[in-house]
Amino acid sequence: MEHVLGYVALAAGLIIGLGANGACIGIGIMGSNGLIDAAFLIGVGLAMMFTFANPFVLK
């Protein structure tokens, strides 16, 4: 059970970190495009969902 929560925390960190990195590179290359910024925010939303409402933890 604890290893599942550890993996979820690691995955959430990777989702937010890689999403932010991709958004920064994309905005730097393409200028300010709304779709690139929205992709990062969608990734943050998914990471928050997996962190706070984790469907993988059996109760």
CHARMM-style PDB file with segment names, atoms N, HN, CA, C and O in Angstrom:
ATOM      1  N   MET     1       0.823  -1.191   0.000  1.00  0.00      PROA
ATOM      2  CA  MET     1       0.000   0.000   0.000  1.00  0.00      PROA
ATOM      3  C   MET     1       0.871   1.261   0.000  1.00  0.00      PROA
ATOM      4  O   MET     1       0.598   2.202  -0.745  1.00  0.00      PROA
ATOM      5  N   GLU     2       1.914   1.283   0.830  1.00  0.00      PROA
ATOM      6  HN  GLU     2       2.136   0.518   1.435  1.00  0.00      PROA
ATOM      7  CA  GLU     2       2.757   2.472   0.892  1.00  0.00      PROA
ATOM      8  C   GLU     2       3.545   2.671  -0.387  1.00  0.00      PROA
ATOM      9  O   GLU     2       3.782   3.808  -0.795  1.00  0.00      PROA
ATOM     10  N   HSD     3       3.957   1.579  -1.032  1.00  0.00      PROA
ATOM     11  HN  HSD     3       3.765   0.655  -0.700  1.00  0.00      PROA
ATOM     12  CA  HSD     3       4.709   1.731  -2.272  1.00  0.00      PROA
ATOM     13  C   HSD     3       3.833   2.299  -3.386  1.00  0.00      PROA
ATOM     14  O   HSD     3       4.333   2.990  -4.273  1.00  0.00      PROA
ATOM     15  N   VAL     4       2.531   2.015  -3.347  1.00  0.00      PROA
ATOM     16  HN  VAL     4       2.125   1.453  -2.626  1.00  0.00      PROA
ATOM     17  CA  VAL     4       1.628   2.589  -4.341  1.00  0.00      PROA
ATOM     18  C   VAL     4       1.548   4.103  -4.156  1.00  0.00      PROA
ATOM     19  O   VAL     4       1.588   4.848  -5.135  1.00  0.00      PROA
ATOM     20  N   LEU     5       1.435   4.559  -2.915  1.00  0.00      PROA
ATOM     21  HN  LEU     5       1.402   3.954  -2.120  1.00  0.00      PROA
ATOM     22  CA  LEU     5       1.396   5.998  -2.657  1.00  0.00      PROA
ATOM     23  C   LEU     5       2.709   6.667  -3.032  1.00  0.00      PROA
ATOM     24  O   LEU     5       2.716   7.801  -3.510  1.00  0.00      PROA
ATOM     25  N   GLY     6       3.810   5.976  -2.820  1.00  0.00      PROA
ATOM     26  HN  GLY     6       3.805   5.055  -2.432  1.00  0.00      PROA
ATOM     27  CA  GLY     6       5.102   6.519  -3.227  1.00  0.00      PROA
ATOM     28  C   GLY     6       5.215   6.662  -4.731  1.00  0.00      PROA
ATOM     29  O   GLY     6       5.735   7.660  -5.230  1.00  0.00      PROA
ATOM     30  N   TYR     7       4.725   5.657  -5.457  1.00  0.00      PROA
ATOM     31  HN  TYR     7       4.303   4.847  -5.052  1.00  0.00      PROA
ATOM     32  CA  TYR     7       4.747   5.727  -6.918  1.00  0.00      PROA
ATOM     33  C   TYR     7       3.825   6.833  -7.431  1.00  0.00      PROA
ATOM     34  O   TYR     7       4.148   7.503  -8.412  1.00  0.00      PROA
ATOM     35  N   VAL     8       2.683   7.025  -6.775  1.00  0.00      PROA
ATOM     36  HN  VAL     8       2.421   6.481  -5.978  1.00  0.00      PROA
ATOM     37  CA  VAL     8       1.770   8.091  -7.181  1.00  0.00      PROA
ATOM     38  C   VAL     8       2.413   9.453  -6.956  1.00  0.00      PROA
ATOM     39  O   VAL     8       2.288  10.339  -7.801  1.00  0.00      PROA
ATOM     40  N   ALA     9       3.095   9.632  -5.836  1.00  0.00      PROA
ATOM     41  HN  ALA     9       3.197   8.912  -5.150  1.00  0.00      PROA
ATOM     42  CA  ALA     9       3.778  10.898  -5.573  1.00  0.00      PROA
ATOM     43  C   ALA     9       4.882  11.135  -6.604  1.00  0.00      PROA
ATOM     44  O   ALA     9       5.059  12.259  -7.074  1.00  0.00      PROA
ATOM     45  N   LEU    10       5.613  10.102  -6.950  1.00  0.00      PROA
ATOM     46  HN  LEU    10       5.469   9.189  -6.568  1.00  0.00      PROA
ATOM     47  CA  LEU    10       6.661  10.224  -7.963  1.00  0.00      PROA
ATOM     48  C   LEU    10       6.069  10.561  -9.325  1.00  0.00      PROA
ATOM     49  O   LEU    10       6.591  11.415 -10.041  1.00  0.00      PROA
ATOM     50  N   ALA    11       4.978   9.889  -9.681  1.00  0.00      PROA
ATOM     51  HN  ALA    11       4.553   9.196  -9.099  1.00  0.00      PROA
ATOM     52  CA  ALA    11       4.338  10.145 -10.965  1.00  0.00      PROA
ATOM     53  C   ALA    11       3.772  11.558 -11.028  1.00  0.00      PROA
ATOM     54  O   ALA    11       3.880  12.221 -12.059  1.00  0.00      PROA
ATOM     55  N   ALA    12       3.172  12.025  -9.939  1.00  0.00      PROA
ATOM     56  HN  ALA    12       3.084  11.487  -9.101  1.00  0.00      PROA
ATOM     57  CA  ALA    12       2.626  13.385  -9.921  1.00  0.00      PROA
ATOM     58  C   ALA    12       3.742  14.418 -10.091  1.00  0.00      PROA
ATOM     59  O   ALA    12       3.574  15.408 -10.803  1.00  0.00      PROA
ATOM     60  N   GLY    13       4.866  14.187  -9.442  1.00  0.00      PROA
ATOM     61  HN  GLY    13       5.002  13.383  -8.863  1.00  0.00      PROA
ATOM     62  CA  GLY    13       6.001  15.093  -9.609  1.00  0.00      PROA
ATOM     63  C   GLY    13       6.531  15.098 -11.025  1.00  0.00      PROA
ATOM     64  O   GLY    13       6.876  16.154 -11.557  1.00  0.00      PROA
ATOM     65  N   LEU    14       6.601  13.922 -11.648  1.00  0.00      PROA
ATOM     66  HN  LEU    14       6.321  13.065 -11.216  1.00  0.00      PROA
ATOM     67  CA  LEU    14       7.065  13.856 -13.031  1.00  0.00      PROA
ATOM     68  C   LEU    14       6.079  14.515 -13.988  1.00  0.00      PROA
ATOM     69  O   LEU    14       6.489  15.191 -14.932  1.00  0.00      PROA
ATOM     70  N   ILE    15       4.780  14.323 -13.752  1.00  0.00      PROA
ATOM     71  HN  ILE    15       4.447  13.774 -12.985  1.00  0.00      PROA
ATOM     72  CA  ILE    15       3.780  14.942 -14.617  1.00  0.00      PROA
ATOM     73  C   ILE    15       3.888  16.463 -14.558  1.00  0.00      PROA
ATOM     74  O   ILE    15       3.890  17.134 -15.590  1.00  0.00      PROA
ATOM     75  N   ILE    16       3.978  17.003 -13.339  1.00  0.00      PROA
ATOM     76  HN  ILE    16       3.977  16.458 -12.501  1.00  0.00      PROA
ATOM     77  CA  ILE    16       4.055  18.459 -13.197  1.00  0.00      PROA
ATOM     78  C   ILE    16       5.377  18.984 -13.743  1.00  0.00      PROA
ATOM     79  O   ILE    16       5.399  19.982 -14.463  1.00  0.00      PROA
ATOM     80  N   GLY    17       6.480  18.316 -13.402  1.00  0.00      PROA
ATOM     81  HN  GLY    17       6.462  17.505 -12.817  1.00  0.00      PROA
ATOM     82  CA  GLY    17       7.798  18.785 -13.837  1.00  0.00      PROA
ATOM     83  C   GLY    17       7.999  18.721 -15.341  1.00  0.00      PROA
ATOM     84  O   GLY    17       8.453  19.689 -15.952  1.00  0.00      PROA
ATOM     85  N   LEU    18       7.664  17.590 -15.940  1.00  0.00      PROA
ATOM     86  HN  LEU    18       7.295  16.804 -15.444  1.00  0.00      PROA
ATOM     87  CA  LEU    18       7.837  17.461 -17.390  1.00  0.00      PROA
ATOM     88  C   LEU    18       6.832  18.321 -18.145  1.00  0.00      PROA
ATOM     89  O   LEU    18       7.136  18.842 -19.218  1.00  0.00      PROA
ATOM     90  N   GLY    19       5.638  18.468 -17.586  1.00  0.00      PROA
ATOM     91  HN  GLY    19       5.391  18.044 -16.714  1.00  0.00      PROA
ATOM     92  CA  GLY    19       4.658  19.351 -18.221  1.00  0.00      PROA
ATOM     93  C   GLY    19       5.100  20.800 -18.209  1.00  0.00      PROA
ATOM     94  O   GLY    19       4.933  21.516 -19.196  1.00  0.00      PROA
ATOM     95  N   ALA    20       5.663  21.231 -17.095  1.00  0.00      PROA
ATOM     96  HN  ALA    20       5.799  20.649 -16.293  1.00  0.00      PROA
ATOM     97  CA  ALA    20       6.163  22.604 -17.010  1.00  0.00      PROA
ATOM     98  C   ALA    20       7.335  22.810 -17.959  1.00  0.00      PROA
ATOM     99  O   ALA    20       7.438  23.852 -18.606  1.00  0.00      PROA
ATOM    100  N   ASN    21       8.216  21.819 -18.044  1.00  0.00      PROA
ATOM    101  HN  ASN    21       8.132  20.972 -17.518  1.00  0.00      PROA
ATOM    102  CA  ASN    21       9.354  21.913 -18.951  1.00  0.00      PROA
ATOM    103  C   ASN    21       8.886  22.002 -20.398  1.00  0.00      PROA
ATOM    104  O   ASN    21       9.381  22.828 -21.165  1.00  0.00      PROA
ATOM    105  N   GLY    22       7.945  21.164 -20.764  1.00  0.00      PROA
ATOM    106  HN  GLY    22       7.543  20.493 -20.141  1.00  0.00      PROA
ATOM    107  CA  GLY    22       7.424  21.194 -22.130  1.00  0.00      PROA
ATOM    108  C   GLY    22       6.694  22.485 -22.444  1.00  0.00      PROA
ATOM    109  O   GLY    22       6.808  23.017 -23.548  1.00  0.00      PROA
ATOM    110  N   ALA    23       5.943  22.992 -21.472  1.00  0.00      PROA
ATOM    111  HN  ALA    23       5.851  22.560 -20.575  1.00  0.00      PROA
ATOM    112  CA  ALA    23       5.230  24.248 -21.693  1.00  0.00      PROA
ATOM    113  C   ALA    23       6.202  25.407 -21.869  1.00  0.00      PROA
ATOM    114  O   ALA    23       5.986  26.278 -22.712  1.00  0.00      PROA
ATOM    115  N   CYS    24       7.266  25.421 -21.083  1.00  0.00      PROA
ATOM    116  HN  CYS    24       7.442  24.713 -20.399  1.00  0.00      PROA
ATOM    117  CA  CYS    24       8.257  26.498 -21.204  1.00  0.00      PROA
ATOM    118  C   CYS    24       8.967  26.452 -22.545  1.00  0.00      PROA
ATOM    119  O   CYS    24       9.174  27.488 -23.177  1.00  0.00      PROA
ATOM    120  N   ILE    25       9.337  25.270 -22.977  1.00  0.00      PROA
ATOM    121  HN  ILE    25       9.169  24.429 -22.464  1.00  0.00      PROA
ATOM    122  CA  ILE    25       9.995  25.140 -24.281  1.00  0.00      PROA
ATOM    123  C   ILE    25       9.027  25.507 -25.402  1.00  0.00      PROA
ATOM    124  O   ILE    25       9.395  26.208 -26.345  1.00  0.00      PROA
ATOM    125  N   GLY    26       7.787  25.030 -25.294  1.00  0.00      PROA
ATOM    126  HN  GLY    26       7.488  24.461 -24.528  1.00  0.00      PROA
ATOM    127  CA  GLY    26       6.805  25.324 -26.336  1.00  0.00      PROA
ATOM    128  C   GLY    26       6.478  26.804 -26.428  1.00  0.00      PROA
ATOM    129  O   GLY    26       6.368  27.348 -27.527  1.00  0.00      PROA
ATOM    130  N   ILE    27       6.322  27.458 -25.291  1.00  0.00      PROA
ATOM    131  HN  ILE    27       6.412  27.016 -24.398  1.00  0.00      PROA
ATOM    132  CA  ILE    27       6.030  28.891 -25.309  1.00  0.00      PROA
ATOM    133  C   ILE    27       7.232  29.671 -25.832  1.00  0.00      PROA
ATOM    134  O   ILE    27       7.079  30.677 -26.525  1.00  0.00      PROA
ATOM    135  N   GLY    28       8.425  29.198 -25.495  1.00  0.00      PROA
ATOM    136  HN  GLY    28       8.550  28.381 -24.932  1.00  0.00      PROA
ATOM    137  CA  GLY    28       9.617  29.864 -26.007  1.00  0.00      PROA
ATOM    138  C   GLY    28       9.753  29.747 -27.509  1.00  0.00      PROA
ATOM    139  O   GLY    28      10.208  30.688 -28.160  1.00  0.00      PROA
ATOM    140  N   ILE    29       9.371  28.616 -28.075  1.00  0.00      PROA
ATOM    141  HN  ILE    29       9.002  27.852 -27.547  1.00  0.00      PROA
ATOM    142  CA  ILE    29       9.490  28.407 -29.517  1.00  0.00      PROA
ATOM    143  C   ILE    29       8.324  29.050 -30.276  1.00  0.00      PROA
ATOM    144  O   ILE    29       8.533  29.747 -31.270  1.00  0.00      PROA
ATOM    145  N   MET    30       7.132  28.818 -29.816  1.00  0.00      PROA
ATOM    146  HN  MET    30       6.962  28.252 -29.009  1.00  0.00      PROA
ATOM    147  CA  MET    30       5.946  29.227 -30.568  1.00  0.00      PROA
ATOM    148  C   MET    30       5.402  30.598 -30.168  1.00  0.00      PROA
ATOM    149  O   MET    30       4.446  31.075 -30.780  1.00  0.00      PROA
ATOM    150  N   GLY    31       5.975  31.227 -29.179  1.00  0.00      PROA
ATOM    151  HN  GLY    31       6.751  30.840 -28.682  1.00  0.00      PROA
ATOM    152  CA  GLY    31       5.392  32.463 -28.693  1.00  0.00      PROA
ATOM    153  C   GLY    31       4.344  32.148 -27.645  1.00  0.00      PROA
ATOM    154  O   GLY    31       4.462  31.140 -26.947  1.00  0.00      PROA
ATOM    155  N   SER    32       3.344  32.962 -27.516  1.00  0.00      PROA
ATOM    156  HN  SER    32       3.248  33.781 -28.082  1.00  0.00      PROA
ATOM    157  CA  SER    32       2.308  32.690 -26.521  1.00  0.00      PROA
ATOM    158  C   SER    32       1.102  32.096 -27.239  1.00  0.00      PROA
ATOM    159  O   SER    32       0.276  32.813 -27.801  1.00  0.00      PROA
ATOM    160  N   ASN    33       1.023  30.791 -27.206  1.00  0.00      PROA
ATOM    161  HN  ASN    33       1.695  30.208 -26.749  1.00  0.00      PROA
ATOM    162  CA  ASN    33      -0.073  30.060 -27.833  1.00  0.00      PROA
ATOM    163  C   ASN    33      -0.895  29.421 -26.718  1.00  0.00      PROA
ATOM    164  O   ASN    33      -0.336  28.768 -25.837  1.00  0.00      PROA
ATOM    165  N   GLY    34      -2.212  29.602 -26.747  1.00  0.00      PROA
ATOM    166  HN  GLY    34      -2.666  30.132 -27.462  1.00  0.00      PROA
ATOM    167  CA  GLY    34      -3.056  29.135 -25.648  1.00  0.00      PROA
ATOM    168  C   GLY    34      -3.053  27.652 -25.475  1.00  0.00      PROA
ATOM    169  O   GLY    34      -3.176  27.180 -24.345  1.00  0.00      PROA
ATOM    170  N   LEU    35      -2.917  26.875 -26.546  1.00  0.00      PROA
ATOM    171  HN  LEU    35      -2.818  27.259 -27.464  1.00  0.00      PROA
ATOM    172  CA  LEU    35      -2.988  25.408 -26.449  1.00  0.00      PROA
ATOM    173  C   LEU    35      -1.794  24.845 -25.686  1.00  0.00      PROA
ATOM    174  O   LEU    35      -1.939  23.875 -24.943  1.00  0.00      PROA
ATOM    175  N   ILE    36      -0.625  25.437 -25.859  1.00  0.00      PROA
ATOM    176  HN  ILE    36      -0.507  26.225 -26.463  1.00  0.00      PROA
ATOM    177  CA  ILE    36       0.565  24.953 -25.155  1.00  0.00      PROA
ATOM    178  C   ILE    36       0.407  25.184 -23.656  1.00  0.00      PROA
ATOM    179  O   ILE    36       0.758  24.320 -22.853  1.00  0.00      PROA
ATOM    180  N   ASP    37      -0.114  26.332 -23.282  1.00  0.00      PROA
ATOM    181  HN  ASP    37      -0.400  27.034 -23.934  1.00  0.00      PROA
ATOM    182  CA  ASP    37      -0.312  26.639 -21.870  1.00  0.00      PROA
ATOM    183  C   ASP    37      -1.408  25.756 -21.274  1.00  0.00      PROA
ATOM    184  O   ASP    37      -1.315  25.349 -20.116  1.00  0.00      PROA
ATOM    185  N   ALA    38      -2.429  25.462 -22.047  1.00  0.00      PROA
ATOM    186  HN  ALA    38      -2.504  25.792 -22.988  1.00  0.00      PROA
ATOM    187  CA  ALA    38      -3.528  24.629 -21.553  1.00  0.00      PROA
ATOM    188  C   ALA    38      -3.062  23.191 -21.321  1.00  0.00      PROA
ATOM    189  O   ALA    38      -3.560  22.538 -20.404  1.00  0.00      PROA
ATOM    190  N   ALA    39      -2.137  22.686 -22.109  1.00  0.00      PROA
ATOM    191  HN  ALA    39      -1.733  23.217 -22.854  1.00  0.00      PROA
ATOM    192  CA  ALA    39      -1.653  21.311 -21.933  1.00  0.00      PROA
ATOM    193  C   ALA    39      -0.960  21.158 -20.581  1.00  0.00      PROA
ATOM    194  O   ALA    39      -1.110  20.128 -19.925  1.00  0.00      PROA
ATOM    195  N   PHE    40      -0.214  22.157 -20.163  1.00  0.00      PROA
ATOM    196  HN  PHE    40      -0.092  22.994 -20.696  1.00  0.00      PROA
ATOM    197  CA  PHE    40       0.429  22.116 -18.847  1.00  0.00      PROA
ATOM    198  C   PHE    40      -0.614  22.120 -17.735  1.00  0.00      PROA
ATOM    199  O   PHE    40      -0.493  21.372 -16.765  1.00  0.00      PROA
ATOM    200  N   LEU    41      -1.637  22.958 -17.872  1.00  0.00      PROA
ATOM    201  HN  LEU    41      -1.736  23.566 -18.660  1.00  0.00      PROA
ATOM    202  CA  LEU    41      -2.661  23.030 -16.833  1.00  0.00      PROA
ATOM    203  C   LEU    41      -3.470  21.738 -16.761  1.00  0.00      PROA
ATOM    204  O   LEU    41      -3.897  21.346 -15.675  1.00  0.00      PROA
ATOM    205  N   ILE    42      -3.687  21.075 -17.882  1.00  0.00      PROA
ATOM    206  HN  ILE    42      -3.339  21.393 -18.764  1.00  0.00      PROA
ATOM    207  CA  ILE    42      -4.369  19.782 -17.872  1.00  0.00      PROA
ATOM    208  C   ILE    42      -3.513  18.753 -17.144  1.00  0.00      PROA
ATOM    209  O   ILE    42      -4.042  17.945 -16.381  1.00  0.00      PROA
ATOM    210  N   GLY    43      -2.204  18.769 -17.364  1.00  0.00      PROA
ATOM    211  HN  GLY    43      -1.774  19.426 -17.983  1.00  0.00      PROA
ATOM    212  CA  GLY    43      -1.303  17.863 -16.658  1.00  0.00      PROA
ATOM    213  C   GLY    43      -1.297  18.108 -15.161  1.00  0.00      PROA
ATOM    214  O   GLY    43      -1.255  17.163 -14.373  1.00  0.00      PROA
ATOM    215  N   VAL    44      -1.339  19.379 -14.762  1.00  0.00      PROA
ATOM    216  HN  VAL    44      -1.374  20.146 -15.402  1.00  0.00      PROA
ATOM    217  CA  VAL    44      -1.403  19.692 -13.334  1.00  0.00      PROA
ATOM    218  C   VAL    44      -2.707  19.173 -12.740  1.00  0.00      PROA
ATOM    219  O   VAL    44      -2.716  18.634 -11.634  1.00  0.00      PROA
ATOM    220  N   GLY    45      -3.800  19.332 -13.467  1.00  0.00      PROA
ATOM    221  HN  GLY    45      -3.793  19.770 -14.366  1.00  0.00      PROA
ATOM    222  CA  GLY    45      -5.088  18.835 -12.994  1.00  0.00      PROA
ATOM    223  C   GLY    45      -5.096  17.325 -12.825  1.00  0.00      PROA
ATOM    224  O   GLY    45      -5.628  16.815 -11.839  1.00  0.00      PROA
ATOM    225  N   LEU    46      -4.515  16.608 -13.773  1.00  0.00      PROA
ATOM    226  HN  LEU    46      -4.083  17.023 -14.574  1.00  0.00      PROA
ATOM    227  CA  LEU    46      -4.430  15.146 -13.660  1.00  0.00      PROA
ATOM    228  C   LEU    46      -3.551  14.728 -12.487  1.00  0.00      PROA
ATOM    229  O   LEU    46      -3.879  13.787 -11.764  1.00  0.00      PROA
ATOM    230  N   ALA    47      -2.439  15.424 -12.300  1.00  0.00      PROA
ATOM    231  HN  ALA    47      -2.173  16.188 -12.887  1.00  0.00      PROA
ATOM    232  CA  ALA    47      -1.564  15.095 -11.173  1.00  0.00      PROA
ATOM    233  C   ALA    47      -2.265  15.349  -9.837  1.00  0.00      PROA
ATOM    234  O   ALA    47      -2.115  14.565  -8.900  1.00  0.00      PROA
ATOM    235  N   MET    48      -3.025  16.433  -9.748  1.00  0.00      PROA
ATOM    236  HN  MET    48      -3.147  17.070 -10.509  1.00  0.00      PROA
ATOM    237  CA  MET    48      -3.771  16.711  -8.514  1.00  0.00      PROA
ATOM    238  C   MET    48      -4.845  15.647  -8.282  1.00  0.00      PROA
ATOM    239  O   MET    48      -5.085  15.244  -7.144  1.00  0.00      PROA
ATOM    240  N   MET    49      -5.495  15.190  -9.366  1.00  0.00      PROA
ATOM    241  HN  MET    49      -5.300  15.517 -10.291  1.00  0.00      PROA
ATOM    242  CA  MET    49      -6.517  14.156  -9.223  1.00  0.00      PROA
ATOM    243  C   MET    49      -5.893  12.868  -8.693  1.00  0.00      PROA
ATOM    244  O   MET    49      -6.438  12.243  -7.783  1.00  0.00      PROA
ATOM    245  N   PHE    50      -4.751  12.467  -9.258  1.00  0.00      PROA
ATOM    246  HN  PHE    50      -4.307  12.974  -9.997  1.00  0.00      PROA
ATOM    247  CA  PHE    50      -4.115  11.240  -8.798  1.00  0.00      PROA
ATOM    248  C   PHE    50      -3.554  11.381  -7.383  1.00  0.00      PROA
ATOM    249  O   PHE    50      -3.439  10.387  -6.666  1.00  0.00      PROA
ATOM    250  N   THR    51      -3.208  12.590  -6.977  1.00  0.00      PROA
ATOM    251  HN  THR    51      -3.301  13.397  -7.559  1.00  0.00      PROA
ATOM    252  CA  THR    51      -2.678  12.798  -5.642  1.00  0.00      PROA
ATOM    253  C   THR    51      -3.767  12.775  -4.579  1.00  0.00      PROA
ATOM    254  O   THR    51      -3.602  12.134  -3.541  1.00  0.00      PROA
ATOM    255  N   PHE    52      -4.870  13.461  -4.823  1.00  0.00      PROA
ATOM    256  HN  PHE    52      -5.004  13.982  -5.666  1.00  0.00      PROA
ATOM    257  CA  PHE    52      -5.885  13.621  -3.792  1.00  0.00      PROA
ATOM    258  C   PHE    52      -7.044  12.636  -3.915  1.00  0.00      PROA
ATOM    259  O   PHE    52      -7.648  12.285  -2.901  1.00  0.00      PROA
ATOM    260  N   ALA    53      -7.368  12.185  -5.103  1.00  0.00      PROA
ATOM    261  HN  ALA    53      -6.878  12.470  -5.927  1.00  0.00      PROA
ATOM    262  CA  ALA    53      -8.455  11.219  -5.298  1.00  0.00      PROA
ATOM    263  C   ALA    53      -7.875  10.029  -6.052  1.00  0.00      PROA
ATOM    264  O   ALA    53      -8.217   9.787  -7.209  1.00  0.00      PROA
ATOM    265  N   ASN    54      -7.001   9.294  -5.388  1.00  0.00      PROA
ATOM    266  HN  ASN    54      -6.723   9.490  -4.447  1.00  0.00      PROA
ATOM    267  CA  ASN    54      -6.229   8.242  -6.031  1.00  0.00      PROA
ATOM    268  C   ASN    54      -7.103   7.018  -6.320  1.00  0.00      PROA
ATOM    269  O   ASN    54      -7.570   6.373  -5.381  1.00  0.00      PROA
ATOM    270  N   PRO    55      -7.335   6.682  -7.592  1.00  0.00      PROA
ATOM    271  CA  PRO    55      -8.158   5.515  -7.907  1.00  0.00      PROA
ATOM    272  C   PRO    55      -7.411   4.191  -7.754  1.00  0.00      PROA
ATOM    273  O   PRO    55      -8.020   3.125  -7.842  1.00  0.00      PROA
ATOM    274  N   PHE    56      -6.098   4.249  -7.525  1.00  0.00      PROA
ATOM    275  HN  PHE    56      -5.603   5.115  -7.453  1.00  0.00      PROA
ATOM    276  CA  PHE    56      -5.297   3.027  -7.469  1.00  0.00      PROA
ATOM    277  C   PHE    56      -5.181   2.437  -6.061  1.00  0.00      PROA
ATOM    278  O   PHE    56      -4.705   1.313  -5.902  1.00  0.00      PROA
ATOM    279  N   VAL    57      -5.606   3.176  -5.048  1.00  0.00      PROA
ATOM    280  HN  VAL    57      -5.993   4.090  -5.177  1.00  0.00      PROA
ATOM    281  CA  VAL    57      -5.506   2.714  -3.681  1.00  0.00      PROA
ATOM    282  C   VAL    57      -6.761   1.928  -3.337  1.00  0.00      PROA
ATOM    283  O   VAL    57      -7.876   2.432  -3.472  1.00  0.00      PROA
ATOM    284  N   LEU    58      -6.575   0.705  -2.896  1.00  0.00      PROA
ATOM    285  HN  LEU    58      -5.670   0.296  -2.787  1.00  0.00      PROA
ATOM    286  CA  LEU    58      -7.705  -0.128  -2.498  1.00  0.00      PROA
ATOM    287  C   LEU    58      -8.028   0.148  -1.041  1.00  0.00      PROA
ATOM    288  O   LEU    58      -7.142   0.122  -0.186  1.00  0.00      PROA
ATOM    289  N   LYS    59      -9.283   0.408  -0.761  1.00  0.00      PROA
ATOM    290  HN  LYS    59     -10.002   0.429  -1.455  1.00  0.00      PROA
ATOM    291  CA  LYS    59      -9.666   0.730   0.623  1.00  0.00      PROA
ATOM    292  C   LYS    59     -10.313  -0.451   1.293  1.00  0.00      PROA
ATOM    293  OT1 LYS    59     -10.700  -0.365   2.459  1.00  0.00      PROA
TER     294      LYS     59
END
